[in-house]
Amino acid sequence: MNKKKLQQNNHIKITELNVGERCKIINLETNNEKRLQKLLSMGILPGRNIEILQKFPSHILQVGQTQYAVDKGIADAIYVEREKN
């Protein structure tokens, strides 16, 4: 999916969320193969639920029972949908 279509569907980059928010991964930006491989190897896949634990100095994300520290470039490749209350 291209960036414009993702934004039209209310899918946002994970970097736009606040600490403590939970969301569902909708899509991964696939332009950079190394970045995509890294995300896939961490189990960061569309359909998985994810929680933002920290945003600075690096983004700490919890996927299942595992926490990952990623830089902003990698976090910007993750498109999500906010969890509905």
C-alpha positions in Angstrom: 0.0 0.0 0.0 1.2 3.5 -0.7 1.5 6.1 2.0 -1.5 8.2 0.8 -3.8 5.2 0.9 -2.7 4.2 4.4 -3.4 7.7 5.7 -6.8 7.8 4.0 -7.7 4.6 5.9 -6.8 6.2 9.2 -3.7 4.0 9.4 -0.9 5.9 11.1 2.8 5.4 11.8 3.5 3.9 15.1 5.7 6.9 15.9 2.5 9.0 16.0 1.1 7.2 19.0 1.7 8.0 22.7 3.4 5.8 25.3 1.0 3.3 26.7 -1.2 3.1 23.6 -2.0 -0.3 22.1 -2.6 -0.9 18.5 -2.8 -3.5 15.7 -0.2 -3.6 13.0 -1.8 -3.1 9.6 1.1 -2.8 7.2 4.8 -2.5 6.9 6.6 -0.2 4.6 8.4 -2.4 2.2 10.7 0.1 0.3 13.8 -0.8 2.3 14.5 -4.6 2.1 16.9 -4.6 5.1 14.4 -2.8 7.3 11.6 -5.2 6.2 13.8 -8.2 7.0 14.6 -6.8 10.5 10.9 -6.2 11.2 9.9 -9.7 10.0 12.7 -11.4 12.0 11.4 -9.7 15.2 7.9 -11.0 14.6 6.5 -7.5 13.8 3.9 -8.6 11.3 0.6 -7.3 10.1 -2.2 -8.5 12.3 -0.1 -8.6 15.5 -1.0 -6.4 18.5 1.7 -4.1 19.8 2.1 -1.7 22.7 4.2 1.5 22.9 6.4 1.3 26.1 8.8 4.2 25.3 9.5 6.7 22.6 12.8 8.3 23.6 15.7 7.9 23.2 14.6 4.8 21.2 11.2 3.3 20.6 10.5 0.3 22.8 7.7 -1.8 21.5 6.1 -4.9 23.1 4.9 -7.6 20.8 3.4 -10.5 22.7 5.7 -11.2 25.6 8.8 -9.7 23.9 10.1 -6.1 24.0 12.1 -4.6 21.2 14.1 -1.4 21.0 14.1 0.1 17.5 15.2 3.4 16.1 12.8 6.0 14.6 13.6 4.8 11.0 12.4 1.3 11.7 9.4 2.5 13.8 8.4 4.8 10.9 8.0 1.7 8.7 5.2 0.3 11.0 1.7 1.4 10.1 -1.0 0.6 12.7 -4.6 1.1 13.6 -5.4 2.3 17.1 -7.1 -0.2 19.4 -10.8 0.6 19.8 -12.0 1.0 23.4 
